[in-house]
């Protein structure tokens, strides 16, 4: 690495800010089949289903949401799977209008709850999603995995080798429900009363999967299990195709294998005040898939971190929060006395509805993808509730993305094996994003750079030796990188958000055009987290520094004609705040990006 004297004039680098353009469409509104949605609960006998698990009885039981106008046919399918939860609860004062405390799991093994307790029907907790999507022409299924699955596993009763959390069992339950839809649609099985005339109703060539908590990893496993070599599910559900997978506050790597969904559209919604998956493991699948370079066809991937959302309140049947409060100066979006949170539900519906309509079906609404693109403002109905940090890549194809820097070389060297440049008082250290307690929050595949400045200056990543080469950036539309504020770093004291300028440089080591101030696109605020029901656990685990995307249209640099033809590096100019510390990762140029008019 090179150290340069601070001979540049920071006062001349006033720069411009990228202002996000336009507003993403609101996906919470009902569709053309509003008022014409029919629901059906179907339940087959409880029995051992060897294709699911061969040791404990399970159910084939779920709820179906359908649009019912006469011209409805060949409906794309969305399956919404609940997470892990005990199966029996007790109402306060034995009054069903009061909060249910969920305290027992006898139903999972016996099919009954002890006297005075009621069954927790977790699969009914996504009515708000089912009705909305059905109003837009989707067939929505919510499977019930209480029997033989929920509340079991890990090291206790019902655990299976290689699948301690039973997420693969959950995946096989989902596949069995898809098999049932195929059999109904093909006339191979009788349909339950009052469901009639469903021949050809379900389009298994367009399936979307949405999973909450352990259901998230299970949904990724559904895709993998179906596509495994010699998978029996390919003959049981012929022609199945998975358009998209969305995780809601998901777990990760709880099975013997790691489950990703390459060549499938994917979004992870992260509950920023999650007291259950409090380490935000759901961000890791994106980290892994964001490193792929061989997807075909190319599909968008995103992370949507909604501050203040609680894990439990994404399911309306889970009536008490799993956290007392939020950390990092973020307000929780529920009250302690709430049985449900309208705000948590609204933000989740906004993200799920946008994803499904952008990703699933023969006819899509591509403008809905803007809900995950940081260059667009979120709908006002979301902004009025909370803030959201987004990571996003519209395509991972080799023709669409040039990865300028992923920090895979030794400290001080760029990806092109050119020394980086640091002015006095600026330091750089490659590694993994870590919080103040020493815990990692991103997947181990992701390499990052901790940049700290004790005085104003810059860090420059070079792709060619000065005067010896360049990149023609004019063929790209957007420069992006991922960034977050370092956790509890003393150089961040006195501010609650990090800000700086970004500039492109040419082979003569001169700034090309005008530097861009990143606060016009993203806010790098203090890391957040939750105060769990056992507060000492929150103190030990710490907060969650999480990278977000900072996209900058190349037009924002206000270059003169021909200047973008000769670019040899990127300069991060720390001239807004006297000191600071940030993490950087995934510096990229994109040819494909939805750029609003600025």
C-alpha positions in Angstrom: 0.0 0.0 0.0 1.1 3.6 -0.6 0.8 6.6 1.7 0.4 9.9 0.1 0.9 13.3 1.6 -2.4 15.2 1.9 -1.4 17.7 -0.8 -4.9 17.7 -2.3 -7.3 20.5 -1.4 -10.3 19.0 0.3 -12.1 22.3 0.2 -12.3 22.1 -3.6 -14.1 18.8 -3.5 -17.5 20.0 -2.7 -19.2 17.2 -4.6 -22.8 16.4 -5.4 -25.3 14.1 -3.7 -27.3 11.4 -5.5 -30.9 12.0 -4.7 -33.1 8.8 -5.1 -35.5 9.3 -7.9 -39.2 8.4 -7.8 -41.1 6.2 -5.4 -41.4 2.4 -5.6 -45.0 1.3 -6.1 -47.0 0.2 -3.0 -47.6 -3.5 -3.0 -50.0 -3.5 0.0 -53.0 -2.4 -2.1 -55.5 -5.1 -3.1 -55.7 -6.3 -6.7 -58.5 -6.7 -9.3 -59.9 -9.8 -7.5 -60.6 -7.8 -4.3 -63.8 -9.1 -2.8 -63.5 -12.3 -4.9 -61.1 -14.4 -2.9 -62.2 -17.8 -1.6 -60.5 -19.8 1.0 -60.5 -23.5 1.8 -58.9 -25.4 4.7 -58.1 -29.0 3.6 -57.0 -31.8 5.9 -56.1 -35.4 5.2 -55.6 -38.1 7.8 -52.7 -37.8 10.1 -50.3 -40.7 9.3 -46.7 -41.6 8.8 -45.7 -40.3 5.4 -42.4 -41.9 4.5 -41.7 -39.3 1.9 -41.7 -36.7 4.7 -40.4 -38.7 7.7 -40.8 -42.3 8.5 -40.8 -42.3 12.3 -43.5 -39.8 13.5 -46.9 -39.1 12.0 -47.3 -35.8 10.1 -50.3 -34.0 8.6 -51.2 -33.0 5.1 -53.2 -30.0 6.1 -53.2 -26.4 4.8 -55.2 -23.4 3.8 -55.8 -22.4 0.2 -56.6 -18.9 -1.1 -58.0 -18.5 -4.6 -59.4 -15.8 -6.8 -62.9 -17.0 -7.9 -64.0 -15.0 -11.0 -65.1 -17.1 -14.0 -62.1 -16.3 -16.2 -59.5 -17.4 -13.7 -57.3 -20.3 -14.8 -53.7 -21.5 -14.7 -52.8 -19.7 -11.5 -49.2 -19.2 -10.4 -48.6 -20.7 -7.0 -47.2 -19.1 -3.8 -46.5 -21.3 -0.8 -46.1 -19.5 2.5 -44.5 -21.6 5.3 -44.5 -20.7 9.0 -41.6 -21.1 11.3 -40.9 -23.1 14.4 -43.2 -22.5 17.4 -44.7 -24.6 20.2 -48.1 -26.0 19.4 -50.1 -25.4 22.6 -50.9 -22.1 24.4 -52.9 -20.7 27.3 -55.0 -17.5 27.2 -54.7 -15.0 30.0 -57.7 -15.5 32.3 -58.8 -18.3 30.0 -60.3 -15.6 27.7 -59.6 -16.1 24.0 -59.7 -12.3 23.5 -56.5 -12.0 25.6 -53.0 -12.8 24.7 -52.0 -16.4 24.2 -48.9 -17.6 26.1 -47.5 -20.5 24.1 -46.1 -22.9 26.7 -46.5 -26.5 25.6 -45.7 -28.8 22.7 -47.6 -31.9 23.4 -49.7 -31.5 20.2 -46.7 -32.1 18.0 -46.5 -35.7 19.1 -50.0 -36.6 20.2 -52.3 -34.4 18.2 -53.9 -33.0 21.4 -53.1 -30.3 23.9 -53.4 -30.7 27.7 -56.7 -29.6 29.3 -57.1 -25.9 29.4 -54.7 -25.2 26.5 -55.5 -24.6 22.9 -53.7 -25.4 19.6 -51.6 -22.7 18.1 -52.5 -22.8 14.4 -49.3 -21.1 13.1 -50.3 -21.8 9.5 -53.2 -19.3 9.7 -50.9 -16.5 10.7 -50.4 -15.2 7.1 -53.9 -14.4 6.1 -52.8 -10.9 5.4 -50.4 -12.2 2.7 -52.7 -14.9 1.4 -55.7 -12.6 0.7 -53.6 -9.8 -0.8 -51.8 -12.1 -3.3 -55.0 -14.0 -4.2 -56.5 -10.7 -5.1 -53.7 -10.3 -7.6 -54.4 -13.7 -9.2 -52.2 -16.1 -7.3 -53.1 -19.4 -5.7 -51.7 -19.2 -2.2 -51.1 -22.2 0.1 -50.1 -22.1 3.8 -49.1 -25.6 5.0 -49.6 -26.7 8.6 -46.4 -28.4 10.0 -47.5 -28.7 13.6 -47.6 -32.5 13.8 -44.3 -34.2 13.8 -42.3 -31.1 13.2 -43.1 -27.9 15.1 -41.3 -27.5 18.4 -39.3 -30.7 17.9 -35.8 -31.2 16.9 -32.4 -29.7 17.7 -31.0 -32.1 20.3 -34.4 -33.1 21.7 -37.3 -35.4 20.7 -37.9 -35.9 17.1 -34.5 -34.7 15.9 -33.0 -36.3 12.8 -29.3 -36.8 11.9 -28.2 -34.0 9.6 -31.5 -32.2 10.1 -31.5 -31.3 13.8 -33.9 -28.4 13.3 -36.2 -30.4 10.9 -35.9 -27.9 8.1 -35.5 -30.7 5.5 -38.7 -32.3 6.9 -40.4 -28.9 6.5 -39.1 -28.8 2.9 -40.5 -32.3 2.2 -43.9 -31.2 3.6 -44.0 -28.3 1.2 -43.1 -30.7 -1.7 -45.9 -33.0 -0.6 -48.4 -30.1 -0.8 -47.1 -29.2 -4.2 -47.6 -32.8 -5.3 -51.2 -32.6 -4.0 -51.8 -29.4 -6.1 -50.5 -31.2 -9.2 -52.7 -34.2 -8.5 -55.8 -32.0 -8.1 -55.0 -30.0 -11.2 -54.2 -33.1 -13.3 -57.3 -34.9 -12.1 -55.3 -37.6 -10.4 -56.8 -37.1 -6.9 -60.2 -36.1 -5.6 -60.5 -32.5 -4.5 -61.9 -31.8 -1.1 -65.5 -30.5 -0.8 -66.4 -27.7 -1.6 -63.5 -27.3 -4.0 -64.6 -28.4 -7.5 -63.5 -28.0 -11.1 -59.8 -27.4 -10.5 -58.5 -29.2 -13.6 -55.7 -27.1 -15.0 -56.2 -24.5 -12.3 -52.6 -24.5 -10.9 -49.6 -23.4 -12.9 -46.7 -25.4 -11.5 -44.3 -23.8 -14.0 -44.5 -20.7 -11.9 -44.0 -21.3 -8.2 -43.0 -18.8 -5.5 -41.8 -19.8 -2.1 -42.0 -17.6 1.1 -40.7 -19.0 4.4 -40.6 -17.5 7.9 -37.8 -18.3 10.3 -36.9 -22.1 9.9 -39.4 -22.0 7.1 -37.0 -19.7 5.2 -34.2 -22.3 5.1 -36.8 -25.0 4.3 -37.9 -23.1 1.3 -34.4 -22.8 -0.1 -34.1 -26.5 0.6 -37.3 -27.2 -1.4 -35.6 -26.0 -4.6 -32.4 -28.0 -3.8 -34.3 -31.2 -3.0 -36.4 -31.0 -6.1 -33.4 -30.5 -8.4 -31.2 -33.1 -6.8 -30.0 -35.9 -9.1 -32.6 -38.7 -9.1 -34.9 -36.8 -6.9 -38.3 -38.6 -6.6 -40.1 -35.3 -6.5 -39.4 -34.6 -10.2 -41.7 -37.4 -11.2 -44.2 -36.7 -8.4 -44.4 -33.0 -9.4 -43.5 -33.0 -13.1 -42.6 -29.7 -14.7 -42.3 -27.8 -11.4 -40.4 -24.5 -11.7 -39.5 -22.1 -8.9 -39.5 -18.5 -10.0 -38.6 -17.0 -6.7 -37.8 -17.6 -3.0 -38.3 -15.1 -0.2 -37.0 -15.5 3.4 -38.7 -13.8 6.3 -36.4 -13.4 9.3 -34.8 -16.7 8.3 -32.3 -19.0 9.9 -29.3 -20.4 8.0 -27.1 -23.6 7.9 -29.2 -25.5 10.4 -28.9 -28.7 8.3 -25.9 -30.7 7.3 -25.9 -28.9 3.9 -26.0 -25.2 2.9 -29.0 -24.3 0.8 -28.8 -21.5 -1.8 -31.0 -20.8 -4.8 -28.9 -19.8 -7.8 -30.7 -18.8 -10.9 -33.8 -18.0 -8.9 -35.0 -14.6 -7.9 -34.4 -14.1 -4.1 -35.0 -11.6 -1.4 -34.4 -11.9 2.4 -36.5 -9.7 4.6 -34.6 -9.1 7.9 -36.5 -8.1 11.1 -34.1 -5.5 12.5 -35.4 -6.0 16.1 -35.5 -9.8 16.0 -35.1 -11.4 19.4 -35.2 -14.9 18.0 -32.8 -14.9 15.0 -31.1 -12.0 16.8 -27.8 -12.4 14.9 -29.6 -11.8 11.5 -28.4 -15.1 10.0 -30.9 -14.5 7.1 -28.4 -12.1 5.5 -25.8 -14.9 4.8 -27.5 -16.6 1.8 -27.5 -13.3 0.0 -23.7 -12.9 0.8 -23.0 -16.3 -0.7 -25.2 -16.0 -3.8 -24.0 -12.4 -4.4 -20.6 -14.0 -5.1 -21.8 -16.2 -7.9 -20.8 -15.4 -11.5 -22.4 -18.2 -13.4 -26.1 -17.7 -13.0 -28.2 -18.4 -16.1 -30.7 -16.9 -16.5 -29.7 -13.8 -14.4 -32.0 -13.1 -11.5 -32.2 -10.2 -9.0 -31.1 -10.8 -5.4 -31.8 -8.5 -2.5 -31.8 -8.0 1.3 -34.4 -5.8 3.0 -33.5 -5.0 6.6 -36.6 -3.4 8.2 -35.6 -1.5 11.4 -37.8 -2.1 14.4 -39.6 -5.2 13.1 -40.0 -8.1 15.4 -39.7 -11.8 14.5 -42.9 -13.1 16.0 -45.2 -10.3 14.8 -44.7 -11.4 11.2 -47.1 -14.3 12.1 -50.4 -13.0 13.5 -50.9 -16.2 15.5 -47.7 -15.6 17.6 -49.1 -13.1 20.0 -46.2 -12.0 22.1 -42.9 -10.4 21.0 -39.5 -12.1 21.3 -37.7 -8.9 22.3 -38.3 -6.1 24.8 -36.8 -3.3 22.8 -34.5 -2.4 20.0 -30.9 -1.2 20.1 -29.0 1.4 18.1 -31.4 4.3 18.5 -34.2 2.5 16.6 -37.8 2.5 17.8 -39.7 -0.7 17.9 -42.8 -0.8 15.8 -45.1 -2.4 18.3 -46.3 -1.8 21.8 -45.7 -4.2 24.7 -49.5 -4.7 25.1 -50.0 -5.6 21.4 -51.3 -9.1 20.5 -50.4 -8.2 16.9 -48.5 -5.4 15.2 -50.2 -3.8 12.3 -47.0 -1.9 11.4 -44.9 -5.1 11.3 -47.5 -6.8 9.2 -47.8 -3.8 6.8 -44.0 -3.6 6.2 -43.8 -7.4 5.6 -46.7 -7.3 3.2 -45.2 -4.5 1.3 -42.0 -6.5 0.8 -43.6 -9.8 0.1 -46.2 -8.4 -2.2 -43.6 -6.5 -4.2 -41.3 -9.6 -4.5 -44.0 -12.0 -5.6 -45.5 -9.7 -8.2 -42.0 -8.9 -9.6 -40.8 -12.5 -9.5 -43.6 -15.1 -9.8 -45.8 -15.8 -12.8 -45.9 -15.7 -16.5 -46.9 -12.0 -16.4 -44.9 -9.9 -14.0 -44.9 -6.4 -12.6 -41.2 -5.5 -13.0 -41.7 -2.1 -11.5 -42.3 -3.8 -8.2 -38.6 -4.7 -8.1 -37.9 -1.0 -7.3 -38.9 -1.7 -3.7 -35.5 -3.4 -3.4 -33.5 -0.9 -5.5 -31.9 1.8 -3.3 -32.1 4.3 -6.1 -35.9 4.4 -5.5 -37.6 5.7 -2.4 -39.8 3.1 -0.6 -43.5 3.7 -0.6 -44.7 6.4 1.8 -46.7 3.8 3.7 -43.4 2.1 4.6 -41.4 5.2 5.2 -44.0 6.4 7.6 -43.4 3.3 9.7 -39.7 2.7 9.7 -36.4 2.8 7.8 -35.1 0.0 5.6 -31.5 -0.8 4.6 -31.3 -2.5 1.3 -28.7 -4.6 -0.5 -29.5 -5.3 -4.1 -28.0 -6.6 -7.3 -30.2 -6.7 -10.4 -28.1 -9.3 -12.1 -25.0 -11.5 -11.4 -24.2 -12.3 -15.0 -20.6 -11.9 -16.1 -21.7 -9.6 -18.9 -23.7 -7.4 -16.5 -21.3 -7.0 -13.6 -17.6 -6.2 -13.3 -16.4 -6.9 -9.8 -13.7 -4.2 -9.3 -12.9 -5.1 -5.8 -13.9 -8.0 -3.4 -10.8 -7.8 -1.1 -9.6 -11.3 -1.8 -5.9 -10.3 -2.0 -3.6 -9.6 0.9 -3.9 -6.4 2.9 -2.9 -3.3 0.9 -3.3 -4.8 -2.5 -6.3 -4.3 -4.9 -8.0 -7.1 -6.6 -5.8 -6.4 -9.6 -2.7 -6.7 -7.4 -2.0 -3.0 -7.5 -1.1 -1.2 -4.2 -4.0 0.8 -2.7 -3.4 4.4 -1.7 -4.0 5.7 1.8 -3.3 9.3 2.9 -1.8 10.0 6.4 -4.2 9.1 9.2 -6.3 6.7 7.0 -5.9 2.9 7.6 -7.2 -0.2 5.9 -7.6 -3.8 7.1 -9.2 -6.6 5.1 -11.3 -9.2 6.9 -14.9 -10.0 7.9 -17.4 -7.5 9.3 -17.4 -7.9 13.0 -19.2 -6.2 15.9 -17.8 -4.8 19.1 -18.1 -8.1 20.9 -16.1 -9.9 18.2 -19.0 -11.7 16.5 -19.3 -12.0 12.7 -22.6 -11.0 11.1 -22.0 -11.9 7.4 -21.1 -15.2 5.7 -17.5 -16.3 5.8 -17.3 -16.1 2.0 -17.7 -12.3 2.1 -14.4 -10.3 2.5 -14.6 -6.7 3.5 -12.3 -3.8 4.3 -12.4 -1.8 7.6 -11.4 1.7 6.7 -10.7 4.2 9.5 -9.7 7.8 9.3 -8.2 9.8 12.2 -8.1 12.9 10.0 -9.5 13.9 6.7 -8.0 12.2 3.7 -8.8 9.3 1.3 -8.5 5.7 0.5 -8.0 4.8 -3.1 -8.5 1.4 -4.8 -6.5 1.1 -8.0 -7.2 -1.2 -11.0 -4.0 -0.2 -12.9 -0.7 1.4 -12.1 -0.7 5.1 -12.6 -0.3 6.0 -16.2 -0.2 2.3 -17.3 -3.8 1.3 -17.9 -7.5 2.0 -17.5 -11.0 0.7 -17.5 -13.5 1.9 -20.0 -16.4 2.7 -17.6 -18.6 4.3 -20.2 -20.2 1.0 -21.0 -21.6 0.8 -17.5 -24.6 2.5 -15.9 -24.0 2.3 -12.2 -21.1 2.0 -9.7 -22.1 0.3 -6.5 -20.5 -0.9 -3.3 -21.7 -2.3 0.0 -21.0 -0.4 3.2 -21.9 -0.1 6.9 -20.7 1.9 9.9 -18.2 0.1 12.2 -19.8 -0.9 15.5 -18.8 1.1 18.6 -15.6 2.4 17.0 -14.2 5.4 18.9 -13.6 7.3 15.7 -17.4 7.3 15.1 -18.0 9.0 18.5 -20.0 12.2 18.2 -21.9 11.2 15.1 -24.7 8.6 14.5 -24.2 8.3 10.8 -21.2 8.1 8.5 -20.9 10.3 5.4 -18.2 10.8 2.7 -17.6 11.4 -1.0 -16.8 8.9 -3.7 -14.8 9.8 -6.9 -13.4 8.1 -9.9 -9.8 8.7 -10.9 -8.0 8.5 -14.2 -4.5 7.1 -15.1 -3.0 10.5 -14.2 -4.4 10.1 -10.7 -6.9 13.0 -11.3 -10.5 13.0 -10.2 -12.9 12.4 -13.1 -15.9 14.7 -13.0 -17.3 15.6 -9.6 -17.2 13.6 -6.4 -20.5 12.2 -5.2 -21.7 12.4 -1.5 -23.1 9.1 -0.5 -25.7 10.4 1.9 -27.9 11.2 -1.1 -28.4 7.5 -1.6 -27.8 5.8 1.7 -27.6 6.4 5.4 -24.9 4.5 7.2 -26.3 4.7 10.7 -25.2 3.0 13.9 -25.8 -0.8 13.9 -29.0 -1.9 15.4 -30.2 -5.0 17.2 -32.7 -6.2 19.8 -32.9 -6.5 23.6 -34.0 -10.1 23.8 -36.3 -11.6 26.5 -33.1 -12.7 28.2 -31.2 -9.3 28.2 -27.8 -10.7 29.1 -27.9 -12.6 25.8 -28.3 -9.4 23.9 -25.3 -7.8 25.7 -23.1 -10.8 24.9 -24.2 -11.0 21.2 -24.0 -7.3 20.6 -25.4 -5.3 17.8 -25.6 -6.2 14.1 -23.4 -4.2 11.7 -25.0 -5.1 8.3 -23.8 -4.0 4.9 -26.1 -2.2 2.5 -25.8 -1.3 -1.1 -24.8 2.2 -2.2 -25.4 2.5 -5.9 -24.3 5.6 -7.8 -25.3 6.2 -11.4 -22.3 7.1 -13.4 -24.1 10.1 -14.7 -24.0 11.6 -11.1 -20.3 12.1 -11.5 -21.0 14.8 -14.1 -18.1 13.9 -16.3 -17.3 15.5 -19.6 -17.6 13.5 -22.8 -14.9 10.8 -23.0 -13.8 11.0 -19.4 -15.4 7.7 -18.4 -13.4 6.0 -21.1 -10.3 6.3 -18.9 -10.9 5.3 -15.3 -8.2 3.5 -13.3 -9.5 3.6 -9.7 -12.1 4.7 -7.1 -11.3 7.2 -4.3 -13.3 7.3 -1.0 -12.8 10.9 0.2 -13.3 11.4 3.9 -13.9 15.2 4.0 -17.4 15.4 5.6 -16.5 14.2 9.1 -13.2 14.7 10.9 -12.9 11.0 11.9 -14.8 7.8 11.3 -14.8 4.1 10.6 -16.7 2.1 8.0 -16.7 -1.4 6.3 -16.6 -1.6 2.5 -17.3 -4.6 0.2 -18.3 -5.6 -3.3 -17.2 -2.6 -5.4 -18.8 -3.2 -8.8 -19.8 -1.7 -12.1 -23.2 -2.7 -13.6 -24.4 -2.5 -17.1 -28.0 -3.6 -16.1 -29.6 -1.3 -13.5 -32.9 0.4 -13.2 -31.8 4.1 -12.9 -34.5 6.7 -12.3 -34.4 10.1 -13.9 -32.4 12.3 -11.4 
